[in-house]
Amino acid sequence: MNETVLEIRSVSHFFRKGLTKNCVLHDVNLKVKEGQFVGLVGPSGCGKSVLFRGIVGTHPPKEGEILIFSGQENEVAQKKTKPDRNVGIVYQRYSLFPFLTAVENVAIGLMLDQTSIPSRLFRPLGWRKLRKRHLQEATAMLEKVKLKDHLYKYPAEMSGGMCQRVAIAQAIILKPRILLLDEPFGALDEATRTELQDMLLTLYAENVKAKQKNERPPYTVLMVTHELTEAIRVGDRVVGLSPFWNWKRDFQEFPGSTVVYDKPAPVFLPKQPVDFQAIEEQKDEITRATFDPNYTKNHEEFIHLWDKVSKG
């Protein structure tokens, strides 16, 4: 069984405007294994969103390839060229249907995935049974994200944090191989942000329990964020993408941002004491390696985890 969920192989990307070539990404390599919670950080404009869209499948890279593995034995990996259900997505601006309740918003993905218009028209009894089951599954998912008392509220009746919980439930109910979070809590106040970070950590705790039982961990997450504390606290691994590396050693012109940091992060589950000193020490290291334009270094200096993962 292949434990790799996402593999990014030698991805480079650029945009052309007339004769001008704007290089964004250079030789990005990354492998995410089943059950990992990965925080992707980097300076504004470093190409995080371009890489994110490549993983989603809406903007395939110019060079290299992005592969999603379904987890089956002897599988042929799927090259990402378009969006599909293997990838769940939650953006900063949640996309909920304003005319549906919370439970209906979560269930609609199942309904669209498992039914068709002809089945609803010509098999109404079966459709009603299936709809009931979908709503039951959606209810259980909303209970998981602490919204069991708000099942029948519309988006306009809920806070931003509650709507984002619904959006996360909406994404994971389809059991995607990987959940992509693009600045999911960026528009929320600090208290709400902390609550939602704790919610993600409860999902991570489910992974821990599954591994203890020799079961497959149910959640794999890649989160793009500007908040280093969030990346360290929620993830068990932090990856830094940066334009600040010693590219002049081999290139005359800037070739694009690349991975300059890849290390494990400490995990502090809800109700566990948090080692703030460890977080601050790693923040300082990430800042130096990823955000400091004056720190010229070999771009592999802080890449420890990738070497281990790539060797299996």
C-alpha positions in Angstrom: 0.0 0.0 0.0 1.4 3.4 -1.0 1.4 5.8 1.9 2.2 8.8 -0.3 -0.8 11.0 -1.0 0.8 13.9 -2.9 4.1 14.1 -4.8 5.4 17.2 -6.5 8.2 16.3 -8.9 10.6 19.0 -10.1 7.9 21.6 -10.6 8.8 24.9 -12.2 6.4 27.5 -13.4 6.5 30.9 -15.2 4.3 33.4 -16.9 4.9 35.1 -20.2 3.9 38.6 -21.1 5.1 39.4 -24.5 8.8 38.7 -24.5 9.0 38.9 -20.8 9.3 35.7 -18.8 8.3 36.0 -15.1 9.7 32.9 -13.2 7.6 32.0 -10.2 8.6 28.4 -9.1 11.9 26.6 -9.6 12.5 22.8 -9.2 10.0 22.4 -6.3 10.0 18.8 -4.9 7.7 17.7 -2.1 6.2 14.5 -0.9 3.3 14.4 1.5 2.5 11.1 3.3 -0.8 9.8 4.5 -1.9 11.4 7.8 0.5 14.4 7.7 -0.6 17.9 8.5 1.7 20.2 6.5 2.0 24.0 6.9 3.2 25.8 3.7 4.7 29.2 4.5 6.6 31.9 2.6 6.8 35.6 1.8 4.0 37.3 -0.2 4.5 36.7 -3.9 6.7 33.6 -3.5 4.4 31.4 -5.5 2.4 29.6 -2.7 -0.9 30.3 -4.5 0.5 29.2 -7.9 1.6 25.9 -6.3 -1.7 25.6 -4.5 -3.6 26.0 -7.8 -1.3 23.4 -9.4 -2.2 20.9 -6.7 -5.9 21.7 -7.1 -5.5 21.1 -10.8 -6.8 24.4 -12.2 -3.3 25.6 -13.2 -0.9 22.7 -14.1 2.8 23.6 -13.9 4.9 24.4 -17.0 7.5 21.9 -16.0 7.5 18.8 -13.8 4.4 17.1 -12.5 2.0 16.9 -9.5 0.7 13.5 -8.6 -2.2 12.4 -6.4 -2.2 8.8 -5.1 -5.5 7.1 -4.3 -3.9 4.7 -1.8 -4.7 1.5 -3.8 -2.1 -1.2 -4.3 -0.2 -1.2 -7.6 -1.9 2.0 -8.6 -0.9 4.4 -11.3 -0.7 7.9 -9.8 -3.1 10.5 -11.2 -1.4 13.5 -12.7 -3.2 16.7 -11.7 -4.6 18.4 -14.7 -8.1 19.3 -13.4 -10.0 19.4 -10.1 -11.5 16.2 -8.7 -12.9 14.6 -5.5 -9.4 13.4 -4.4 -8.7 16.9 -3.3 -10.9 18.8 -0.8 -10.5 22.6 -0.8 -11.3 25.3 1.8 -10.5 28.9 0.9 -10.4 32.0 3.1 -13.7 33.1 1.7 -16.0 30.2 2.3 -18.3 29.2 -0.5 -21.6 28.2 1.1 -25.0 28.3 -0.6 -26.9 31.1 1.2 -30.3 29.4 0.5 -29.3 26.1 2.2 -29.0 25.3 5.9 -25.7 24.2 7.5 -26.6 20.5 7.3 -27.9 20.9 3.7 -24.6 22.7 2.7 -22.6 19.8 4.0 -24.8 17.1 2.5 -25.0 18.6 -1.0 -21.6 17.3 -2.0 -22.7 13.7 -1.3 -25.9 14.3 -3.2 -24.1 15.6 -6.3 -21.5 12.9 -6.1 -23.9 9.9 -5.6 -27.1 10.9 -7.4 -28.2 12.1 -10.8 -31.2 14.1 -12.1 -32.7 11.0 -13.7 -32.5 9.1 -10.4 -34.3 11.9 -8.6 -37.0 12.0 -11.2 -37.6 8.4 -11.9 -36.6 6.7 -8.6 -38.1 9.1 -6.0 -38.3 6.5 -3.3 -34.7 5.5 -3.6 -33.8 9.2 -3.8 -35.6 10.0 -0.6 -33.8 7.2 1.3 -30.5 8.3 0.0 -31.2 12.0 0.9 -32.1 10.9 4.4 -28.8 9.0 4.7 -26.8 12.0 3.3 -28.4 14.3 5.9 -27.5 11.8 8.7 -23.9 11.7 7.5 -23.8 15.5 7.3 -25.3 15.8 10.8 -22.5 13.5 12.2 -19.9 15.6 10.4 -21.2 18.9 11.8 -21.2 17.3 15.3 -17.5 16.5 14.7 -16.8 20.2 14.0 -18.8 21.3 17.1 -21.9 22.6 15.3 -24.5 20.1 16.4 -26.7 22.9 17.8 -26.6 24.9 14.5 -27.7 22.3 11.9 -30.6 24.3 10.6 -29.1 27.8 10.5 -28.5 29.5 7.2 -25.0 31.1 6.5 -26.4 34.6 7.2 -27.4 33.4 10.7 -23.9 32.1 11.6 -20.6 33.8 12.4 -17.6 33.7 10.1 -16.0 31.1 12.3 -19.1 28.9 12.2 -19.4 29.2 8.4 -15.7 28.2 8.1 -16.4 25.1 10.2 -19.3 24.2 7.8 -16.9 24.7 4.8 -14.4 22.3 6.4 -17.1 19.7 7.1 -18.4 20.2 3.5 -14.9 19.4 2.2 -14.0 16.4 4.4 -17.4 14.6 4.2 -16.4 13.4 0.7 -13.3 11.8 2.2 -10.7 13.4 -0.1 -7.2 12.0 -0.1 -5.9 15.4 0.8 -7.5 18.6 2.2 -6.1 21.9 1.0 -6.6 24.9 3.2 -5.8 28.3 1.7 -5.4 30.9 4.5 -8.6 29.3 6.0 -8.6 31.5 9.1 -7.1 34.6 7.8 -10.2 36.8 8.0 -11.1 35.7 11.6 -10.4 37.2 15.0 -7.7 35.7 17.1 -10.0 33.9 19.5 -12.0 32.3 16.7 -8.8 31.4 14.9 -7.5 29.6 18.0 -10.8 27.6 18.3 -10.6 26.5 14.7 -6.9 25.5 15.1 -8.1 23.3 18.0 -10.7 21.8 15.8 -8.1 20.8 13.2 -6.0 19.3 16.0 -9.0 17.1 17.0 -8.8 15.8 13.5 -5.1 15.2 13.9 -5.9 13.3 17.1 -8.1 11.0 15.1 -5.1 10.2 12.9 -3.1 9.4 16.0 -5.7 7.0 17.3 -6.0 5.4 13.9 -2.3 4.7 13.7 -2.3 3.2 17.2 -4.9 0.7 15.9 -2.8 0.1 12.8 -5.5 1.7 10.7 -5.2 4.3 7.9 -5.2 7.9 9.2 -8.4 9.5 7.8 -7.0 13.1 7.3 -4.1 14.5 5.3 -3.9 18.3 5.2 -1.8 20.9 3.4 -2.4 24.4 4.8 -1.1 27.6 3.2 -0.8 30.3 5.8 1.1 33.5 6.6 1.0 32.8 10.3 4.1 30.9 11.4 2.7 30.1 14.8 -0.4 28.6 13.1 1.8 26.5 10.8 3.8 25.1 13.6 0.9 24.6 16.1 -1.5 22.9 13.7 1.0 21.0 11.5 3.4 18.2 12.2 5.6 19.5 9.4 6.4 23.0 8.1 7.6 23.6 4.5 9.0 27.0 3.5 8.9 28.3 -0.1 11.1 31.3 -0.8 12.7 33.5 -3.5 15.6 34.1 -1.1 18.2 31.5 -1.8 21.6 31.4 -3.4 20.4 31.2 -7.0 23.2 33.5 -8.3 25.6 30.6 -7.8 24.1 28.7 -10.8 21.9 31.2 -12.6 22.3 34.6 -14.2 18.6 35.5 -13.8 16.2 34.6 -11.0 14.7 31.2 -11.8 11.9 31.3 -9.3 11.1 30.4 -5.6 12.0 27.0 -4.3 11.7 24.9 -1.1 14.2 26.2 1.4 12.8 24.7 4.6 11.3 21.4 5.4 11.3 20.2 9.0 9.0 18.5 11.5 7.0 20.6 13.9 5.9 19.8 17.5 2.3 18.8 17.8 0.3 20.0 20.8 -3.2 18.4 20.9 -6.1 20.3 22.6 -5.8 20.3 26.4 -2.1 19.5 26.2 0.4 22.0 27.5 2.0 24.1 24.7 5.8 24.5 24.6 5.8 28.2 23.5 9.6 28.3 23.7 9.9 25.5 21.1 7.4 27.3 18.9 9.4 30.6 19.1 12.7 28.9 18.4 11.2 27.3 15.2 9.6 30.5 14.2 13.0 32.2 14.4 14.6 29.5 12.3 11.8 29.7 9.7 12.0 33.5 9.5 15.8 33.3 8.9 15.6 30.6 6.3 12.5 31.7 4.4 11.8 35.4 4.9 15.2 37.0 5.4 16.6 38.3 2.0 20.0 39.0 3.5 20.5 35.4 4.6 22.2 33.8 1.6 22.5 30.1 2.0 22.4 26.8 0.2 18.6 26.2 -0.3 18.9 22.7 1.0 20.4 23.7 4.4 17.1 23.5 6.2 15.6 20.6 4.3 15.9 17.7 6.6 12.5 15.9 6.3 12.4 15.8 2.5 15.6 13.7 2.5 14.1 11.2 4.9 10.7 11.0 3.1 12.3 10.7 -0.4 14.3 7.7 0.8 11.1 6.1 2.1 
